[in-house]
Amino acid sequence: MATIINDLRETFRRGDIHIRLIFINAAVFLTITITQIVLLLFNINISSLIQWLEMPASVTQFLRQPWAIITYMFMHAGVMHLLFNMLWLYWFGQLFLYFFSARHLRGLYLLGGLCGALLYLFAYSIFPFFTPYADYTFMVGASAAVLAIVAAVAYREPDYRVNLILLGSMPLKYFALIVIGLDLLFITTDNAGGHIAHLGGALGGLLFACWLNKGTDLTSYINNVIDFFSNPSSFRMKPRKPKMKVNYGKKTANETDASQTKPQESKSNVTTRQERISKIREKIKQSGYQGLTEEEKKDLFNSSIH
C-alpha cells in the first residue's frame, strides 16, 4: 500500500498541470464518497453538509457560501460524471499545452469554472423559466472549466483536426461548435444548469484566447492569487528605493558609456529569452509537449509570468 501511495505521489509531482488537476478531482471525489459511505453505515447522512460545497443557483444562498464558486468545480455527482470530465481534461489539456503554457492552463481551469458559475447564477436569477427552481438547485462538476480549455484551443488552432470515435476526423472549430450548439439546444432540459455553465466556461475560454492574442493574459490575476497562497513569502513588500542624487555637471566618459551599455545588455537578455521560448515552441510542433526536457518545460511555464 505504501508503494502505491508513493507511486501516485511521484506521478503527481512529475505530472503536467492537467495530470495534477485530474489527481485533485479524483482525490476530492474519493474522499467525499468514502466519507459518505462510512458515515451511512452508522446512519449518519452528511448530504446537507456536502451541499455547502456545491454551487447554488440562488443568489441569497450563494452569499451564505461564496466559497462554493471554487469548490463546486472539483466535485462530481458520480463515477461516470467524473470519468467523462477527466477524460476530456486529459485529452484537451494535453492539446492545450501544445499551444499555451502550463501556467495558462492552471489559470484557465479556474477562470472557466468561475465564468460557468456566474452565468449559471445570472440565468437562474434573471429568466422566469428558471427562477422557480433557484432555491433548491445546486451544481457540481468540472465541465465548465474543461469547456473553457476546449474553446481556447479551438480559437487558437481552429483547423487542427481531432479524431472522434463515431464522427471520425474533423477540424477542432466544428467540434467546438457542435458541443456549444448542443448545450444551447438542451438549455431548458433537466440538466439546464449544467448546460448554462458549459456555455459560460466556453465563453471564458474564448475571451482568454482572444485577449491573449491582443497581449492581455486574463489568467494572470488568478495565477497571482494562487502563487500568493502557495508561497506568501515571495510576495514581500519591495523596499523603497533611495532617492537618486542628481548631478548637473558634465558626464564623464565612464558615466556616458555605462548609461549606454546597460539598456543594450537588458535588451540582449530579453531577445535571448524570446529566442529560447520560440525554439521550445517549434520543438513542441515537431515532437509534442512530452518531448520537452524538464528545464524546457520550466522555461515555458515561466514565460507566461509577465
Backbone bond lengths (Angstrom), bond angles and torsions (degrees), N, CA, C in turn:
res aa  C-N    CA-C-N  psi(-1)  N-CA   C-N-CA  omega(-1)  CA-C   N-CA-C  phi
1 M - - - 1.468 - - 1.531 111.03 -
2 A 1.328 115.82 -40.93 1.465 120.37 179.47 1.527 110.61 -63.28
3 T 1.340 116.11 -35.39 1.464 120.31 179.42 1.522 110.91 -65.82
4 I 1.340 116.28 -41.74 1.461 121.04 179.50 1.527 110.39 -62.40
5 I 1.331 115.76 -44.55 1.467 120.23 179.90 1.526 110.65 -62.95
6 N 1.329 116.18 -41.98 1.467 120.31 178.73 1.523 111.35 -64.47
7 D 1.347 116.37 -39.80 1.469 120.55 178.08 1.525 110.95 -63.35
8 L 1.340 116.19 -43.73 1.466 120.28 179.11 1.528 110.93 -64.58
9 R 1.318 115.26 -40.95 1.464 119.92 179.25 1.526 110.79 -63.32
10 E 1.324 116.51 -40.62 1.461 120.65 -179.75 1.536 110.77 -69.83
11 T 1.342 116.21 -38.26 1.462 119.97 177.05 1.520 110.89 -63.20
12 F 1.322 116.18 -41.15 1.460 120.70 177.86 1.529 110.32 -63.85
13 R 1.315 116.63 -42.77 1.465 120.84 -177.13 1.520 111.53 -66.19
14 R 1.325 116.73 -39.94 1.453 121.67 -177.28 1.525 113.36 -87.08
15 G 1.327 116.56 -16.73 1.461 120.44 -174.23 1.517 113.26 -71.24
16 D 1.343 114.81 155.49 1.461 120.29 174.76 1.523 108.96 -70.32
17 I 1.330 116.26 173.27 1.456 120.12 -172.17 1.528 112.40 -62.41
18 H 1.344 118.41 -36.18 1.465 118.63 179.91 1.527 111.42 -68.58
19 I 1.330 117.32 -31.04 1.470 121.33 175.39 1.530 109.65 -67.14
20 R 1.309 116.83 -40.71 1.467 120.59 179.19 1.527 111.21 -65.47
21 L 1.325 116.66 -39.16 1.467 120.12 177.68 1.532 110.73 -64.83
22 I 1.318 116.63 -37.95 1.471 120.74 176.44 1.522 110.28 -62.90
23 F 1.315 116.58 -43.52 1.467 120.98 178.21 1.529 110.88 -60.92
24 I 1.324 116.47 -43.07 1.466 120.22 -178.89 1.523 110.56 -63.97
25 N 1.335 117.24 -45.97 1.462 121.09 179.01 1.531 111.54 -61.15
26 A 1.337 116.33 -44.13 1.466 120.45 -179.74 1.525 110.94 -65.44
27 A 1.337 116.41 -40.20 1.464 120.36 -179.70 1.531 111.47 -65.07
28 V 1.331 116.91 -41.59 1.468 120.82 178.20 1.517 110.38 -63.27
29 F 1.334 116.53 -44.89 1.463 120.80 -179.22 1.532 111.15 -62.32
30 L 1.327 116.88 -46.72 1.470 120.50 -179.24 1.523 111.43 -64.72
31 T 1.319 117.11 -41.34 1.465 120.76 -179.25 1.524 111.02 -61.70
32 I 1.333 116.21 -47.79 1.463 120.28 -178.80 1.524 111.12 -67.19
33 T 1.332 117.22 -43.35 1.464 121.30 -177.59 1.522 111.75 -65.00
34 I 1.321 116.46 -46.99 1.474 120.26 -179.21 1.525 110.41 -64.94
35 T 1.327 116.47 -40.58 1.472 120.02 177.84 1.522 110.97 -60.84
36 Q 1.340 116.72 -43.85 1.467 120.66 178.58 1.525 111.67 -61.23
37 I 1.334 116.52 -44.04 1.468 120.85 -178.54 1.525 111.14 -62.81
38 V 1.337 116.01 -47.11 1.472 120.38 -178.42 1.528 110.61 -62.01
39 L 1.323 116.95 -44.70 1.469 119.79 -177.70 1.527 112.13 -70.79
40 L 1.345 116.68 -32.56 1.467 119.15 177.47 1.529 111.97 -65.15
41 L 1.330 116.47 -28.01 1.474 119.82 176.52 1.527 110.80 -63.17
42 F 1.324 116.01 -23.39 1.464 121.30 177.05 1.540 111.32 -104.39
43 N 1.347 114.71 18.72 1.474 121.77 179.87 1.519 113.34 59.44
44 I 1.330 115.51 34.80 1.465 121.40 176.59 1.521 108.36 -111.15
45 N 1.313 115.77 116.63 1.467 121.07 -179.00 1.530 109.30 -103.42
46 I 1.319 116.44 121.37 1.476 120.35 -177.28 1.536 111.70 -109.77
47 S 1.322 117.27 19.81 1.470 120.23 -179.69 1.521 111.89 -58.39
48 S 1.332 116.22 -39.08 1.466 119.86 -179.74 1.525 111.65 -66.64
49 L 1.345 116.93 -30.09 1.464 120.37 177.63 1.528 110.80 -74.48
50 I 1.341 116.35 -41.10 1.462 120.74 179.85 1.525 110.78 -64.20
51 Q 1.330 115.90 -29.57 1.460 120.55 179.78 1.522 111.92 -59.99
52 W 1.316 117.12 -22.50 1.458 121.22 178.10 1.533 112.16 -72.15
53 L 1.332 116.88 -9.31 1.465 121.38 176.45 1.527 111.60 -102.53
54 E 1.338 116.86 -6.72 1.460 121.84 -179.14 1.528 110.54 -91.17
55 M 1.324 116.16 153.82 1.464 120.91 -177.61 1.522 110.39 -81.91
56 P 1.344 118.50 115.28 1.469 120.83 -179.73 1.523 111.77 -81.02
57 A 1.338 115.84 153.27 1.468 120.88 176.76 1.520 111.42 -85.79
58 S 1.314 116.47 -17.57 1.466 121.69 -178.77 1.529 110.44 -87.21
59 V 1.320 116.11 130.67 1.472 120.35 178.47 1.526 110.75 -63.19
60 T 1.334 116.23 -39.34 1.474 120.76 179.79 1.515 110.95 -60.95
61 Q 1.348 116.52 -45.66 1.460 120.53 179.15 1.525 111.08 -67.70
62 F 1.330 116.52 -36.12 1.464 120.32 179.44 1.525 111.23 -62.96
63 L 1.322 116.80 -37.91 1.468 120.67 178.92 1.526 111.39 -64.66
64 R 1.342 116.45 -23.67 1.467 120.20 177.04 1.539 111.41 -81.66
65 Q 1.338 116.99 -23.04 1.465 120.49 -178.03 1.533 110.59 -139.02
66 P 1.323 118.42 63.22 1.468 121.38 -175.84 1.519 113.88 -62.82
67 W 1.331 117.81 -23.68 1.464 121.04 178.75 1.534 112.36 -64.25
68 A 1.343 115.98 -18.19 1.465 120.25 -177.90 1.520 112.18 -62.59
69 I 1.331 118.17 -23.02 1.461 120.78 179.96 1.529 111.39 -66.03
70 I 1.332 116.74 -17.67 1.471 122.00 174.97 1.526 110.94 -101.51
71 T 1.321 116.65 -47.50 1.473 120.04 -172.81 1.522 113.06 -65.93
72 Y 1.344 117.66 -31.32 1.467 119.48 -174.70 1.521 112.12 -62.08
73 M 1.348 117.62 -31.87 1.468 120.80 -174.48 1.525 113.17 -78.49
74 F 1.340 116.87 0.47 1.460 121.18 174.88 1.530 111.54 -114.42
75 M 1.329 116.80 10.26 1.462 122.05 -178.09 1.524 110.22 -117.20
76 H 1.351 116.12 153.52 1.464 120.39 -178.68 1.524 110.65 -141.27
77 A 1.346 114.10 152.81 1.462 120.41 -173.72 1.517 113.60 -82.28
78 G 1.321 117.82 -14.59 1.460 120.13 -179.19 1.523 110.82 -175.79
79 V 1.335 115.75 177.43 1.467 120.83 -176.61 1.529 111.00 -62.34
80 M 1.339 117.58 -47.08 1.465 120.92 -177.43 1.536 110.96 -65.51
81 H 1.319 116.07 -37.67 1.468 120.36 176.66 1.525 110.21 -60.08
82 L 1.311 116.56 -46.77 1.458 122.19 177.57 1.523 111.08 -63.18
83 L 1.339 116.70 -45.76 1.466 121.59 -175.29 1.523 111.51 -60.38
84 F 1.329 117.57 -49.31 1.455 120.43 -177.57 1.525 111.92 -65.32
85 N 1.322 116.70 -42.21 1.463 119.08 179.23 1.522 111.95 -64.54
86 M 1.335 116.73 -39.67 1.456 119.79 -179.00 1.528 112.18 -73.06
87 L 1.324 117.63 -31.67 1.469 120.08 174.70 1.535 110.15 -64.95
88 W 1.313 116.08 -44.02 1.463 120.10 177.30 1.523 110.76 -62.97
89 L 1.326 116.20 -41.56 1.460 120.37 179.53 1.524 110.65 -64.10
90 Y 1.324 117.24 -37.73 1.473 121.16 179.63 1.530 110.83 -67.64
91 W 1.336 116.57 -50.11 1.463 120.31 -177.16 1.522 112.34 -65.00
92 F 1.320 115.65 -53.15 1.463 118.90 -175.19 1.521 112.34 -80.24
93 G 1.333 117.24 -24.40 1.456 119.51 173.60 1.519 110.75 -65.30
94 Q 1.334 116.05 -40.31 1.458 120.73 177.84 1.529 110.70 -65.32
95 L 1.328 115.99 -41.16 1.457 120.86 178.66 1.531 110.71 -67.06
96 F 1.309 116.61 -39.86 1.467 122.29 178.78 1.525 110.69 -56.96
97 L 1.319 117.16 -40.26 1.462 121.52 -176.49 1.527 112.94 -70.89
98 Y 1.331 118.30 -12.86 1.452 120.23 173.66 1.526 111.59 -70.62
99 F 1.334 116.94 -27.29 1.460 121.58 -171.64 1.525 113.78 -118.35
100 F 1.331 117.13 -18.63 1.456 121.63 179.94 1.527 108.73 -129.70
101 S 1.319 115.84 179.33 1.469 120.52 -179.34 1.525 111.56 -95.36
102 A 1.320 115.79 165.39 1.464 121.50 176.92 1.526 110.68 -63.66
103 R 1.315 115.91 -34.80 1.470 120.39 178.58 1.532 110.36 -64.41
104 H 1.313 116.72 -39.44 1.464 120.73 176.09 1.531 111.14 -61.87
105 L 1.337 116.59 -42.85 1.467 119.59 -178.23 1.531 110.61 -64.28
106 R 1.310 116.10 -42.81 1.470 120.11 178.96 1.520 110.99 -59.01
107 G 1.328 116.29 -46.44 1.457 120.02 -179.06 1.518 112.53 -70.25
108 L 1.347 116.92 -38.20 1.463 120.19 -177.27 1.527 111.70 -70.16
109 Y 1.328 117.81 -33.05 1.467 120.19 176.10 1.532 109.35 -55.52
110 L 1.320 116.26 -47.65 1.464 120.28 -179.75 1.525 111.43 -71.89
111 L 1.332 117.47 -39.92 1.461 120.51 179.28 1.527 111.07 -61.76
112 G 1.346 117.03 -43.15 1.455 120.92 178.58 1.522 111.84 -63.44
113 G 1.331 115.99 -41.83 1.457 120.03 177.63 1.517 112.26 -63.80
114 L 1.328 116.71 -39.74 1.467 121.17 178.52 1.530 110.96 -65.88
115 C 1.326 116.96 -44.35 1.472 120.68 179.59 1.524 110.84 -63.61
116 G 1.332 116.47 -40.42 1.460 120.37 178.16 1.519 111.84 -62.65
117 A 1.322 116.83 -43.51 1.465 121.43 -179.42 1.526 111.37 -66.79
118 L 1.323 116.92 -40.44 1.472 120.40 -178.72 1.524 111.82 -67.93
119 L 1.344 117.47 -40.63 1.464 119.59 177.72 1.525 110.62 -66.96
120 Y 1.333 116.17 -38.40 1.467 122.30 176.94 1.538 110.51 -60.82
121 L 1.322 115.78 -45.46 1.469 121.36 178.82 1.527 110.82 -65.00
122 F 1.330 115.94 -41.14 1.466 121.53 -179.67 1.538 110.47 -65.08
123 A 1.329 117.73 -46.17 1.461 121.65 -176.51 1.524 111.53 -63.00
124 Y 1.338 117.00 -42.78 1.465 120.52 -178.56 1.537 112.14 -73.47
125 S 1.322 116.54 -14.16 1.463 119.85 178.50 1.520 112.17 -94.57
126 I 1.331 117.05 -27.47 1.460 121.39 -172.09 1.531 113.45 -100.09
127 F 1.323 117.41 -46.42 1.471 119.94 -172.75 1.526 111.62 -82.95
128 P 1.326 117.63 126.40 1.477 121.31 -178.55 1.526 113.60 -59.38
129 F 1.335 117.30 -25.95 1.463 120.14 179.48 1.523 111.68 -62.60
130 F 1.352 116.70 -34.84 1.464 121.23 -175.52 1.528 114.32 -96.47
131 T 1.322 117.75 -27.46 1.471 120.19 -171.59 1.531 115.30 -55.88
132 P 1.340 121.21 -33.04 1.471 118.84 178.86 1.532 113.75 -64.53
133 Y 1.339 116.73 -21.58 1.468 120.73 -176.19 1.529 112.80 -99.48
134 A 1.324 117.60 -4.38 1.463 121.23 -171.45 1.523 113.37 -60.87
135 D 1.332 117.95 -38.09 1.467 120.62 -173.34 1.528 113.72 -67.78
136 Y 1.319 117.52 -23.20 1.464 118.34 -179.35 1.533 112.76 -127.59
137 T 1.327 116.60 29.07 1.465 121.45 176.68 1.526 109.28 -112.01
138 F 1.336 115.79 131.37 1.460 122.34 178.80 1.530 108.88 -133.14
139 M 1.321 116.53 157.90 1.460 121.10 -175.54 1.523 110.86 -134.43
140 V 1.347 115.87 141.53 1.466 122.01 172.13 1.526 108.68 -137.04
141 G 1.326 116.71 160.00 1.458 120.67 174.18 1.517 113.93 127.66
142 A 1.341 114.19 154.84 1.467 121.11 -179.34 1.523 112.46 -96.04
143 S 1.339 117.30 9.93 1.468 120.71 -173.68 1.522 112.66 -58.89
144 A 1.321 118.05 -44.70 1.466 120.67 -178.97 1.521 110.90 -61.70
145 A 1.334 116.72 -41.78 1.464 121.29 178.60 1.519 111.19 -63.80
146 V 1.337 116.61 -41.42 1.462 121.20 -179.37 1.528 110.64 -68.94
147 L 1.342 117.49 -40.66 1.471 120.54 178.58 1.516 111.91 -63.60
148 A 1.330 117.27 -29.96 1.471 120.28 175.69 1.527 110.01 -63.88
149 I 1.319 116.59 -40.51 1.467 121.49 178.89 1.523 110.31 -66.25
150 V 1.339 117.06 -43.17 1.471 121.67 178.80 1.527 110.13 -60.96
151 A 1.337 116.83 -47.79 1.468 121.37 -177.34 1.527 111.65 -64.28
152 A 1.326 117.09 -38.39 1.468 120.26 -179.37 1.524 111.07 -65.01
153 V 1.329 116.31 -43.09 1.470 119.92 179.23 1.525 110.19 -67.02
154 A 1.339 117.14 -40.55 1.464 121.02 179.70 1.524 111.24 -62.75
155 Y 1.328 117.13 -36.66 1.466 120.89 177.22 1.520 111.00 -70.15
156 R 1.332 115.77 -40.92 1.474 120.78 -177.30 1.528 111.91 -71.50
157 E 1.316 117.96 -41.95 1.468 122.79 -178.13 1.529 109.57 -132.26
158 P 1.328 118.77 72.37 1.472 121.55 -173.71 1.519 114.45 -62.69
159 D 1.327 117.56 -28.28 1.469 120.63 -176.49 1.524 113.35 -95.81
160 Y 1.332 117.07 3.76 1.467 120.33 176.82 1.528 108.34 -66.19
161 R 1.340 117.24 127.97 1.459 121.18 -173.93 1.531 110.88 -90.65
162 V 1.321 115.26 134.85 1.468 121.46 176.21 1.523 108.67 -116.81
163 N 1.336 116.39 145.27 1.462 121.99 -179.50 1.523 109.72 -98.79
164 L 1.326 116.28 120.24 1.457 122.23 -179.26 1.529 109.52 -110.88
165 I 1.322 116.20 146.00 1.463 121.21 -173.74 1.526 111.98 -60.27
166 L 1.312 118.19 -47.06 1.466 121.71 -175.62 1.528 112.90 -96.50
167 L 1.322 117.73 -31.33 1.460 120.99 -174.09 1.520 114.02 -97.21
168 G 1.331 117.09 -8.38 1.451 120.53 -179.16 1.514 112.86 77.69
169 S 1.329 116.53 -152.91 1.468 121.28 -177.61 1.527 110.19 -90.23
170 M 1.346 115.97 135.79 1.456 120.24 177.72 1.522 109.75 -153.32
171 P 1.346 117.51 154.82 1.462 120.27 176.24 1.523 110.88 -62.19
172 L 1.294 115.55 147.17 1.459 121.28 -176.20 1.523 112.34 -61.66
173 K 1.335 117.10 -31.27 1.466 119.98 -178.93 1.532 111.15 -63.69
174 Y 1.349 117.62 -36.85 1.456 120.18 179.37 1.529 111.67 -73.10
175 F 1.330 115.18 -35.88 1.462 119.08 177.50 1.531 110.04 -63.04
176 A 1.332 116.28 -45.07 1.471 120.28 179.46 1.522 110.75 -62.98
177 L 1.322 117.44 -40.81 1.465 120.93 179.07 1.529 111.67 -63.72
178 I 1.330 116.89 -38.43 1.467 120.72 178.66 1.528 110.42 -64.49
179 V 1.336 116.19 -45.95 1.465 120.84 -179.23 1.527 110.90 -62.46
180 I 1.327 116.61 -46.94 1.467 120.52 -179.59 1.526 110.60 -66.82
181 G 1.335 116.35 -39.23 1.460 120.40 178.66 1.517 112.29 -62.51
182 L 1.328 117.67 -40.29 1.470 121.15 178.11 1.526 111.02 -64.30
183 D 1.335 116.39 -38.47 1.470 119.31 177.24 1.523 111.28 -63.25
184 L 1.331 116.58 -38.49 1.466 120.07 177.47 1.526 111.45 -66.16
185 L 1.337 116.63 -40.32 1.464 120.91 -178.63 1.525 112.27 -66.40
186 F 1.345 116.77 -34.38 1.467 120.71 -175.27 1.537 112.73 -102.68
187 I 1.328 116.75 22.22 1.463 120.31 -174.51 1.536 112.54 -69.35
188 T 1.330 117.62 -17.76 1.478 119.93 -179.68 1.524 112.13 -108.06
189 T 1.332 117.92 16.05 1.464 121.21 -179.99 1.523 110.77 -88.97
190 D 1.336 116.20 -171.02 1.467 120.99 -177.19 1.529 112.81 -59.05
191 N 1.332 116.33 -36.82 1.468 119.77 -179.11 1.529 110.43 -98.05
192 A 1.331 116.19 45.33 1.467 120.82 -177.32 1.524 111.59 -57.95
193 G 1.328 116.80 -43.54 1.459 120.44 -178.34 1.512 112.59 -59.92
194 G 1.339 115.92 -40.07 1.460 119.95 178.86 1.516 112.04 -64.57
195 H 1.332 117.18 -43.29 1.464 120.79 -179.61 1.525 111.40 -67.14
196 I 1.328 116.95 -37.19 1.469 120.35 177.03 1.529 110.05 -64.27
197 A 1.327 116.18 -43.10 1.464 120.65 179.26 1.529 110.92 -63.57
198 H 1.344 117.10 -37.89 1.464 120.63 177.22 1.528 110.30 -58.53
199 L 1.331 115.36 -45.03 1.464 119.96 -179.76 1.527 111.09 -63.68
200 G 1.338 116.16 -39.87 1.460 119.64 177.44 1.518 112.02 -64.33
201 G 1.339 116.36 -41.37 1.458 120.25 177.66 1.515 111.97 -63.85
202 A 1.338 116.85 -44.30 1.465 121.03 178.24 1.525 111.13 -60.83
203 L 1.338 116.32 -40.42 1.463 120.55 177.48 1.528 110.88 -62.23
204 G 1.341 116.39 -41.21 1.458 120.03 177.26 1.518 112.40 -61.94
205 G 1.343 116.71 -40.47 1.461 120.79 178.15 1.516 112.69 -65.16
206 L 1.333 116.87 -41.06 1.466 121.31 178.52 1.532 111.26 -65.15
207 L 1.336 115.95 -43.02 1.468 119.79 178.92 1.524 111.10 -63.20
208 F 1.339 115.86 -41.13 1.467 120.19 178.93 1.524 111.00 -59.62
209 A 1.355 116.89 -51.65 1.461 121.04 -176.94 1.518 111.79 -65.94
210 C 1.332 116.39 -39.07 1.468 120.94 -179.75 1.527 111.37 -65.72
211 W 1.332 116.59 -46.80 1.466 120.41 -179.00 1.524 111.89 -70.60
212 L 1.332 116.54 -30.94 1.467 119.21 178.40 1.524 110.14 -65.61
213 N 1.335 116.92 -35.03 1.459 121.09 175.44 1.518 111.53 -61.33
214 K 1.337 116.33 -28.59 1.459 121.11 -179.55 1.528 112.06 -90.93
215 G 1.334 115.92 0.72 1.460 119.79 176.78 1.509 115.35 98.06
216 T 1.346 118.01 5.89 1.467 121.36 -179.88 1.517 109.95 -112.91
217 D 1.320 116.58 124.47 1.462 122.14 -179.88 1.527 109.65 -98.23
218 L 1.335 116.68 106.32 1.463 120.88 -178.17 1.531 112.44 -69.46
219 T 1.330 117.18 -16.16 1.469 119.90 -179.19 1.529 112.43 -89.17
220 S 1.326 117.62 -5.85 1.469 119.26 -174.44 1.525 111.80 -63.32
221 Y 1.331 117.66 -38.96 1.462 120.70 -179.90 1.530 110.95 -65.43
222 I 1.332 115.68 -42.56 1.462 120.02 179.51 1.525 110.01 -64.07
223 N 1.319 116.43 -44.28 1.458 120.07 -179.77 1.524 111.85 -65.16
224 N 1.322 116.84 -34.82 1.475 119.78 177.57 1.528 111.08 -65.32
225 V 1.335 116.29 -38.36 1.471 120.00 177.37 1.524 110.25 -65.56
226 I 1.345 116.88 -43.41 1.466 120.77 178.37 1.523 109.94 -61.26
227 D 1.333 116.68 -44.53 1.463 120.90 179.58 1.523 111.29 -61.39
228 F 1.340 116.03 -38.66 1.460 119.68 -179.03 1.532 111.24 -63.17
229 F 1.344 116.48 -46.03 1.462 119.67 -177.55 1.531 112.12 -75.35
230 S 1.327 117.09 -27.94 1.465 118.83 179.03 1.521 112.06 -80.99
231 N 1.357 116.69 -26.55 1.463 119.76 179.44 1.532 109.73 -150.36
232 P 1.339 116.68 75.09 1.477 120.37 -176.53 1.523 113.88 -59.53
233 S 1.331 117.00 -29.33 1.473 119.85 -175.80 1.516 112.10 -66.07
234 S 1.343 117.39 -20.66 1.466 119.87 -178.78 1.526 111.98 -79.34
235 F 1.340 117.00 -6.54 1.463 121.06 -178.36 1.525 111.56 -110.24
236 R 1.310 116.45 41.20 1.457 120.30 177.36 1.527 110.12 -71.52
237 M 1.320 114.42 152.93 1.463 119.20 178.14 1.525 109.62 -64.93
238 K 1.316 115.26 132.88 1.455 119.36 179.81 1.529 109.68 -73.11
239 P 1.335 117.75 136.70 1.466 119.75 179.22 1.521 111.07 -64.30
240 R 1.318 114.25 145.13 1.463 119.33 -179.08 1.523 109.61 -70.06
241 K 1.334 114.95 133.03 1.456 119.18 -178.70 1.525 110.19 -72.94
242 P 1.329 116.89 138.01 1.473 118.77 177.58 1.520 110.86 -68.23
243 K 1.329 114.53 151.08 1.453 118.82 179.35 1.521 110.27 -64.82
244 M 1.314 114.96 139.24 1.461 120.05 -178.84 1.533 109.91 -82.59
245 K 1.274 115.42 140.15 1.452 120.94 176.71 1.521 108.62 -84.62
246 V 1.321 116.01 124.05 1.463 121.09 -176.57 1.513 109.60 -93.99
247 N 1.314 115.48 127.88 1.456 121.42 178.93 1.525 108.15 -111.77
248 Y 1.311 116.68 118.30 1.452 120.71 -176.24 1.528 112.70 -91.43
249 G 1.329 115.86 4.28 1.454 118.36 178.69 1.509 111.45 -78.38
250 K 1.320 116.08 179.38 1.463 120.14 178.78 1.518 110.32 -71.54
251 K 1.326 115.68 144.40 1.461 120.44 178.23 1.516 109.88 -74.16
252 T 1.330 113.81 143.02 1.449 118.73 174.06 1.507 108.62 -80.12
253 A 1.311 116.01 170.74 1.469 120.41 179.77 1.507 110.87 -63.10
254 N 1.356 117.00 -39.23 1.465 121.08 -179.03 1.515 110.65 -65.45
255 E 1.353 117.55 -42.28 1.454 121.71 -179.00 1.527 110.65 -64.73
256 T 1.334 116.53 -40.05 1.459 120.09 179.68 1.514 111.09 -64.44
257 D 1.322 117.27 -44.23 1.461 121.39 179.04 1.509 111.01 -62.05
258 A 1.348 116.39 -42.24 1.460 120.34 -177.02 1.517 110.17 -64.77
259 S 1.325 117.78 -42.79 1.458 120.49 -177.49 1.516 111.44 -66.96
260 Q 1.330 117.10 -26.91 1.461 119.71 179.08 1.520 112.29 -86.18
261 T 1.316 116.58 -27.22 1.471 119.86 -174.74 1.506 112.73 -80.04
262 K 1.340 118.89 -39.79 1.456 121.30 -173.54 1.519 113.77 -59.59
263 P 1.358 119.08 -48.80 1.456 118.36 178.51 1.514 112.55 -60.78
264 Q 1.354 116.81 -36.29 1.452 119.55 179.56 1.514 110.94 -64.29
265 E 1.325 117.51 -41.13 1.464 121.00 179.06 1.521 110.77 -65.05
266 S 1.343 117.43 -41.94 1.455 121.20 179.51 1.520 110.40 -62.25
267 K 1.342 116.68 -43.86 1.463 121.19 179.94 1.519 110.35 -64.12
268 S 1.331 116.82 -36.99 1.467 120.51 178.98 1.517 111.47 -63.98
269 N 1.372 116.18 -41.03 1.467 119.83 179.14 1.514 111.47 -63.40
270 V 1.338 116.12 -42.32 1.463 120.36 -180.00 1.519 110.35 -63.54
271 T 1.342 116.45 -42.90 1.469 120.62 -179.72 1.520 111.13 -62.58
272 T 1.336 116.60 -42.53 1.470 120.89 179.12 1.517 111.19 -61.79
273 R 1.347 116.66 -43.09 1.456 120.73 179.80 1.532 110.99 -64.41
274 Q 1.320 117.13 -41.87 1.466 121.19 179.14 1.525 111.40 -64.25
275 E 1.331 116.08 -39.06 1.469 119.75 178.58 1.527 110.69 -65.11
276 R 1.335 116.44 -38.20 1.460 120.35 179.81 1.531 110.37 -65.84
277 I 1.332 117.07 -43.30 1.461 120.64 178.78 1.520 110.38 -64.02
278 S 1.330 117.21 -38.91 1.468 120.88 178.78 1.523 110.71 -62.80
279 K 1.341 116.89 -41.18 1.465 120.34 178.01 1.526 111.54 -64.69
280 I 1.332 116.06 -38.10 1.470 119.92 178.56 1.515 110.21 -64.48
281 R 1.335 117.32 -42.26 1.471 120.41 179.98 1.521 111.22 -66.45
282 E 1.337 117.63 -35.68 1.463 120.18 175.34 1.526 111.05 -65.27
283 K 1.322 115.91 -37.68 1.462 120.34 177.95 1.520 111.09 -64.40
284 I 1.359 116.86 -37.49 1.459 121.59 177.46 1.522 110.36 -60.95
285 K 1.347 117.18 -42.19 1.459 120.67 -179.55 1.529 111.94 -64.52
286 Q 1.343 116.09 -32.25 1.466 120.04 -177.36 1.522 112.98 -84.04
287 S 1.341 116.67 -46.11 1.471 119.35 -173.83 1.517 114.30 -121.67
288 G 1.346 117.94 3.18 1.458 120.43 178.33 1.523 112.26 84.69
289 Y 1.326 115.47 165.63 1.458 121.90 -178.19 1.526 112.01 -63.00
290 Q 1.340 115.91 -33.74 1.464 119.53 -177.46 1.526 111.98 -67.27
291 G 1.345 117.24 -17.57 1.455 119.86 -179.96 1.513 114.36 -80.85
292 L 1.326 117.12 -4.05 1.464 120.81 179.56 1.521 111.49 -77.87
293 T 1.323 115.58 150.17 1.461 120.37 173.10 1.528 108.67 -79.00
294 E 1.337 116.62 166.38 1.467 120.73 179.05 1.522 111.12 -59.87
295 E 1.346 116.64 -37.58 1.465 120.45 -179.59 1.521 110.57 -67.47
296 E 1.350 116.70 -39.35 1.462 120.50 179.14 1.525 111.26 -67.66
297 K 1.340 116.81 -39.14 1.463 120.31 176.83 1.525 110.51 -62.21
298 K 1.333 115.57 -40.61 1.461 120.06 -179.86 1.524 110.66 -65.32
299 D 1.353 117.09 -41.68 1.459 120.85 178.62 1.521 110.79 -63.40
300 L 1.357 116.49 -40.71 1.466 120.66 179.44 1.518 110.79 -66.44
301 F 1.331 116.18 -39.39 1.466 121.55 178.32 1.526 110.58 -62.09
302 N 1.335 115.31 -44.40 1.460 119.70 -176.39 1.528 113.22 -77.01
303 S 1.355 116.61 -16.13 1.464 119.76 -176.87 1.513 112.73 -66.42
304 S 1.356 116.85 -20.27 1.456 119.88 -178.55 1.519 112.42 -88.51
305 I 1.328 117.63 -0.30 1.475 120.76 179.92 1.524 108.61 -85.25
306 H 1.314 116.43 92.56 1.464 121.30 177.61 1.514 109.09 -160.41
